[in-house]
Amino acid sequence: MGVLKHYRALLPIADKTPDVNLEEGSTPLIYLPRVSSHLGIELYGKFEGCNPSGSFKDRGMVLAVAKALEDGKRAIICASTGNTSASAAAYAASQGIPCFVLLPAGKVALGKLAQALMYGAKVIAVNGNFDRALELAREGAEKTGCAMVNSVNPYRLIGQRSGAWEICDVLGKAPDWHAIPVGNAGNISAYWAGYNEYKKLGKIEALPRMMGFQAEGAAPLVYNKPCPNPETVATAIRIGNPVSAHLARAAVQESGGEFNAVSDEQILEAQRILAAEGGVFAEPASCAPLAGLLKFKREGRLPEGITAVMILTGNGLKDPDTAMSQVGKPIEINDTLEDLMRVLECR
Ligand SMILES: *Cc1c(COP(=O)(O)O)cnc(C)c1O
């Protein structure tokens, strides 16, 4: 039914708020038996790749766009590592308003670029990194009166709380560990706020530990200093100066969690394991949490038997280039049964 309708009572929605809806949210919380037994825990993946634009960004974008329209804005603008632009462009298309997206030139996964262009956004490639594109977008919004729909827009994080509510509604409790990739640090902050709200409402008793995972080449929160030249294969978290760093630090501190860094190699290994042992194809950034859990397991720091939820933030289909560079080619045969029999080994 869409996030705005599903959680209307918990969101800042008035009668005059336009009804924006692409049936986002209500994504599957998938139990992963093989990966669970490997890790000695109960592991679930919340597959945000099932959202309409293929990432969790839709949860906050739907509210940000609804509120922008309510405020009389007639266009939206954002900077993006890819998924924010895809999401903004989708909702702008559904409402018939212009959308301007600023992307770091040459650093956006193919599927995301294809989406933004197909949805009809004005796509602007900036010769600079994400952090610079964000500064420019903010200045552009100020000068033109376009609604800024990056996560500096408070409605983004409010809508994203719905992910935490869905997890608790399905599990009947919060998990022991909440494992999540951290880029601009909005999502971890939103989940923490969502869990806290549910605790205040008496819907859950205990809060999870918030475990935030960054890529080693873009880990300002792990190393506690901005990273001027972020670099990682996980382009969705290729961010050196997170806007919501203060909120994310508070979430980790208050929950007794931690930030941790994983290498690109570990991220890609986790992506293959999630697909080949879990049957779930998520984009590289989404696999940082599994890489982190595998690392904790190796270091003997993963408590036996806990329930963990990892947020699989985006769909693997968004970044086919990275996937194809990791796997072999199909086996080619002539169109004969004889050739086929040479390949089949299911006896
Ligand atoms: C945006 C995004 C992230 C990072 O989320 P933040 O709120 O910026 O920390 C992680 N993974 C994917 C797939 C994303 O699109």
The ligand as a Tripos MOL2 file, in Angstrom:
@<TRIPOS>MOLECULE
LIG
   15    15     1     0     0
SMALL
NO_CHARGES

@<TRIPOS>ATOM
      1 C1         22.4880    5.3680   -0.2590 C.3       1 LIG1
      2 C2         22.9780    3.9890   -0.1270 C.ar      1 LIG1
      3 C3         23.7420    3.5550    0.9740 C.ar      1 LIG1
      4 C4         24.1980    4.4840    2.0470 C.3       1 LIG1
      5 O1         23.1610    4.9900    2.8500 O.3       1 LIG1
      6 P1         23.4290    6.2990    3.7130 P.3       1 LIG1
      7 O2         22.1080    6.6710    4.2470 O.co2     1 LIG1
      8 O3         23.9850    7.3100    2.7640 O.co2     1 LIG1
      9 O4         24.4320    5.9260    4.7570 O.co2     1 LIG1
     10 C5         24.0950    2.2240    1.0500 C.ar      1 LIG1
     11 N1         23.7650    1.3490    0.0820 N.ar      1 LIG1
     12 C6         23.0450    1.7320   -0.9850 C.ar      1 LIG1
     13 C7         22.7160    0.7170   -2.0190 C.3       1 LIG1
     14 C8         22.6440    3.0420   -1.1330 C.ar      1 LIG1
     15 O5         21.9370    3.4080   -2.2150 O.3       1 LIG1
@<TRIPOS>BOND
     1     1     2 1
     2     2     3 ar
     3     2    14 ar
     4     3     4 1
     5     3    10 ar
     6     4     5 1
     7     5     6 1
     8     6     7 2
     9     6     8 1
    10     6     9 1
    11    10    11 ar
    12    11    12 ar
    13    12    13 1
    14    12    14 ar
    15    14    15 1
@<TRIPOS>SUBSTRUCTURE
     1 LIG1         1 GROUP 0 **** ****
